[in-house]
């Protein structure tokens, strides 16, 4: 699994620009995202599942199952994998 150290710094600015262009950060929960998160939890047999977006300072959860916190500071063990975790 790749960590943030494996991603060249030159990718960070375009990644953040793309993330902001989606205008999804800090938006209300949406049933379609919650359905995906619940399905992932069921398929993997895990009590916690989340659909998270990582901006420059935090990991924000668009959808979550079994977890109340809406975000984490990005310094708290955030992986930036090359492929989504399931």
Secondary structure, 3 states (H helix, E strand, C coil): CCCHHHCCCHHHHHHHHHHHHCCCCCCCCCHHHHHHHHHHHHHHCCCCEEEEEECCCEEEEEEEECCCCCEEECCCCCCCCCCCCC
